[in-house]
Amino acid sequence: MIFYFTATGNSLYVAKQLDTDRYSIAQEIHKENREYKAEKIGIVCPLFEFEMPNIVKEFIKGSTFETEYFYIIVTYGMHDGGVAKRSKEFMDSLGKKVDYINTIKMHDNAIIVFDMDEQRTLEEGKKVDEHIALLKKDIEEGKEEIQFARKEELEFQAEYRKMIEKTGPAYSFPLYKVTDACVGCGTCTKVCPGGCIQIKDKKVIYDYTNCVNCMACAQACPTMAIQFATIKEPNPKARYRNVHISLKEIIDSNIQK
Ligand SMILES: Cc1cc2nc3c(=O)[nH]c(=O)nc-3n(C[C@H](O)[C@H](O)[C@H](O)COP(=O)(O)O)c2cc1C
């Protein structure tokens, strides 16, 4: 049994190779009774500002897992910031057991920092499939390990925290603006895991109360009409979705009923 959260498909791509019994956290989180039982239970999610996304933490907090083996895999793009160590501390603070935490470097989908076209050129060097095979082997063998947090990564994360304390959050809401390129197709409404977007009279209405800042809407917009409101993007004309994952799979994972 595996639970995943995804905006652009990286975490789903990993989850698909680890288990066939898969559940999307964006949908599962709405269930009142979240008691799960399986021989092995895993979580796969992206890294957001060196942490597991809040929606994932909330999901874990409000769920019970009866299992022999609980594991967490965090997908990231550039710096893991020692997330495995903090995720273990998070699990300890909840009194929940975790046997294995690891990370995997993939395409970095943070469009406010990176040009998605440039990021594509780095993908091959990240050897994603080889790394997934190693994770899979560890999990199959029931390996018990919390990934070692490298000193430079912990320092990098600490510096970032310091900067945020000084300058305020990196993201201010409303995050997005919608340009005239919008054709009112509604793709954004379907990929948003927070159910934040509606289309009325072919216009986007974005209520950011539940926005988790995953950027799925901006990434999936076919006309690239969703852009950051206050932050200058390196390339507003480049967007990303994992090549192995279809738009339908992102929609099926995130659509709010
Ligand atoms: C809001 C946000 C914050 C991110 N923060 C980090 C980060 O701190 N370090 C990093 O290496 N990648 C970061 N990323 C990149 C994603 O973690 C990475 O691309 C991930 O694999 C995306 O997974 P997904 O395709 O399943 O959504 C961030 C992405 C977003 C949208």
The ligand as an SDF file (V2000), in Angstrom:
LIG
                    3D

 31 33  0  0  0  0  0  0  0  0999 V2000
    6.8550   24.9020   -3.6730 C   0  0  0  0  0  0  0  0  0  0  0  0
    8.0020   24.0260   -4.0750 C   0  0  0  0  0  0  0  0  0  0  0  0
    9.1260   23.9560   -3.2760 C   0  0  0  0  0  0  0  0  0  0  0  0
   10.1960   23.1260   -3.6340 C   0  0  0  0  0  0  0  0  0  0  0  0
   11.2730   23.0570   -2.7980 N   0  0  0  0  0  0  0  0  0  0  0  0
   12.3250   22.2790   -3.1310 C   0  0  0  0  0  0  0  0  0  0  0  0
   13.4690   22.2000   -2.2680 C   0  0  0  0  0  0  0  0  0  0  0  0
   13.5120   22.7700   -1.1840 O   0  0  0  0  0  0  0  0  0  0  0  0
   14.5360   21.4870   -2.6900 N   0  0  0  0  0  0  0  0  0  0  0  0
   14.5260   20.8110   -3.8850 C   0  0  0  0  0  0  0  0  0  0  0  0
   15.5330   20.2070   -4.2240 O   0  0  0  0  0  0  0  0  0  0  0  0
   13.4460   20.8070   -4.6940 N   0  0  0  0  0  0  0  0  0  0  0  0
   12.3360   21.5250   -4.3440 C   0  0  0  0  0  0  0  0  0  0  0  0
   11.2300   21.5460   -5.1590 N   0  0  0  0  0  0  0  0  0  0  0  0
   11.1830   20.6410   -6.3440 C   0  0  0  0  0  0  0  0  0  0  0  0
   10.3040   19.4020   -6.1270 C   0  0  0  0  0  0  0  0  0  0  0  0
   10.4670   18.8780   -4.8270 O   0  0  0  0  0  0  0  0  0  0  0  0
   10.6180   18.2940   -7.1320 C   0  0  0  0  0  0  0  0  0  0  0  0
   10.6430   18.7620   -8.4420 O   0  0  0  0  0  0  0  0  0  0  0  0
    9.6310   17.1270   -6.9890 C   0  0  0  0  0  0  0  0  0  0  0  0
   10.1840   15.9640   -7.5560 O   0  0  0  0  0  0  0  0  0  0  0  0
    8.2910   17.3800   -7.6550 C   0  0  0  0  0  0  0  0  0  0  0  0
    7.4610   16.2680   -7.4440 O   0  0  0  0  0  0  0  0  0  0  0  0
    6.0740   16.0570   -8.1940 P   0  0  0  0  0  0  0  0  0  0  0  0
    6.3710   16.0500   -9.6840 O   0  0  0  0  0  0  0  0  0  0  0  0
    5.5950   14.7310   -7.7110 O   0  0  0  0  0  0  0  0  0  0  0  0
    5.1720   17.1660   -7.8010 O   0  0  0  0  0  0  0  0  0  0  0  0
   10.1520   22.3570   -4.8230 C   0  0  0  0  0  0  0  0  0  0  0  0
    9.0070   22.4410   -5.6400 C   0  0  0  0  0  0  0  0  0  0  0  0
    7.9450   23.2570   -5.2730 C   0  0  0  0  0  0  0  0  0  0  0  0
    6.7300   23.3110   -6.1670 C   0  0  0  0  0  0  0  0  0  0  0  0
  1  2  1  0
  2  3  1  0
  2 30  2  0
  3  4  2  0
  4  5  1  0
  4 28  1  0
  5  6  2  0
  6  7  1  0
  6 13  1  0
  7  8  2  0
  7  9  1  0
  9 10  1  0
 10 11  2  0
 10 12  1  0
 12 13  2  0
 13 14  1  0
 14 15  1  0
 14 28  1  0
 15 16  1  0
 16 17  1  0
 16 18  1  0
 18 19  1  0
 18 20  1  0
 20 21  1  0
 20 22  1  0
 22 23  1  0
 23 24  1  0
 24 25  2  0
 24 26  1  0
 24 27  1  0
 28 29  2  0
 29 30  1  0
 30 31  1  0
M  END
$$$$
